[in-house]
């Protein structure tokens, strides 16, 4: 109730102020001998000014002035793009080879995930076995990264791989490694044997490969401590 009364009082005060302002403009124009058209124009301007003042809206000329003094978003984007092109032409820029996303990615990695990508860099692509058991919904993916990379939480490998793939650091390809013997340890795991033993019609065993992307290899070289190598890691080599 108090809010309504306050609003009514404020509206009444604004209406009275506007009416007095318009009346004053008409009287001044009449006494000065202005033509009726000019008097009406001045009175209309007074009303528009009062409405803008009540609503807190800036005058059109104020808005235009602000728009002229502030750079448009497209101009800012073009300036940033030009700066990128300028920096790409500087051969002595030490930071040119460092992707700007590296710092953000470091903040989105678990410690074990850093071990995974460093291991992939040093030891090359790794085997992954995927078992699909059809209608019963069982199955899973199996690899040896938990043990081989010395992870603290080897049971979280699947979520680690999901995040690394999301960040563009690794790729799980449909092509198997060139050496089929590398899948034998996975096929011999008790969980894999159990699934294959209980599986019925429609069971599939898929041989995949886990490998670093070229972006991931650059990230490892730049951000992680690695032994000095004569050649880059075996990226995208199946075998």
Helices and strands as residue ranges (DSSP letters): H 2-31, H 36-55, H 60-69, H 73-88, H 102-106, H 111-123, E 126-132, G 134-136, E 139-142, H 145-148, G 154-156, H 157-166, E 170-173, G 180-183, H 184-187, H 190-198, E 204-212, H 214-223
